[in-house]
Amino acid sequence: MAGKEKPKAPAKPATAKPAAAKATEGERIAKVLSRAGVASRREAERMIELGEVSVNGKVITSPALNVTARDKITVRGEPVGAPEPPRLWLYYKPEGLVTSASDEKGRDTVFDHLPEDMPRVMSIGRLDLNSEGLLLLTNDGELKRKLELPSTGWLRKYRVRVKGNPTEPEIEPLRKGITIDGERFQPMEVKIDRHQGANAWLTIGLREGKNREIRRAMDHIGLTVNRLIRTSYGPFRLNELQPGEVEELRPKVLREQLGMTEEEMPSPHTTPRRTEGPSPRTGEKPAPKKPLKPGEGARALSETWQKVTRPAKPAAKPVDRADTRSGPRPAPRPAPRSGGPRKG
């Protein structure tokens, strides 16, 4: 009929928009658990699938859930508190420790030898059982994930001692990138520092960090690694840390290196302190060290590396100074008694 208008479509309920907004409110449960330092995001998802996580008294089995600060979360019956500000520790991993929370073979892990008063931490990356040096530890799963991403592209430097006398032509393929058993290795920064008897010291820089990358690359060109020390991870350096020692990075330094805001950092009144872990061999804590004056740490480290890579002096028995470890020294000879020679 002329002049008759079509009926208008019914209007959407006024509650539709708030309901949609509510569905996207909060953060994924695995991310919240990771930020709270419970576990990495991947491990948190596994715990959820195993039914170890409850939200508001109800066990959940899927990580596809958003939660807010109003929700009560428990893991294995223990309540999960609010996320702490991200913190970062530098740790000198000794040789012979596994970089994992637990080991199926029952071997000691780095977490078995950390100071008792440290919070729950996770390692950023790994170091092999027979490798030593700088290992980063954090209480924040998101920070761990960020620093492990390949897109970060941070250079990781190592001091490597190999058996053999490599030449520049032999190591040149490593600088261009090689393929081992079908796996492509990105170009490495390789510098020959010193030849010393049957061994040589190299400085190697990586941006990937694949499993046993340096050892496999050296073996590929006919060299055997017999000592490997990571000295830096991006802007973070080993400096004068000794095996088993751990040092928390100051909030200001962490903020500058990661581009985080002050609200994400620990409180200004919290002063990071340096703690020395027990020896992995004796279980005893080393005696406290006197505080260093400005510049002493860097100077001591430089002198140490010069001693490590300095050619050994001729001697009756060759001694590999590069692998000299702490241990008992022979007692000094007694000084001659005063009073002249004995009669008789």
GIWOBEL-V351458 format. One record per helix or strand of 3 or more residues. SS is the DSSP state (A for helix, B for strand). FROM is the first residue (numbers start at 1). TO is the last residue. If there is no record, write none. Layout:
ss = (SS & SS)
from = (FROM & FROM)
to = (TO & TO)
//
This chain:
ss = (A & A & A & B & B & B & B & A & B & B & A & A & B & A & B & B & B & B & A & B & B & A & A & B & A & A)
from = (15 & 29 & 41 & 53 & 58 & 73 & 88 & 110 & 122 & 132 & 141 & 150 & 156 & 168 & 178 & 183 & 189 & 199 & 213 & 224 & 245 & 251 & 262 & 274 & 296 & 321)
to = (23 & 35 & 49 & 55 & 60 & 75 & 93 & 113 & 124 & 138 & 148 & 152 & 163 & 176 & 180 & 185 & 196 & 206 & 220 & 233 & 248 & 258 & 264 & 276 & 309 & 323)
//
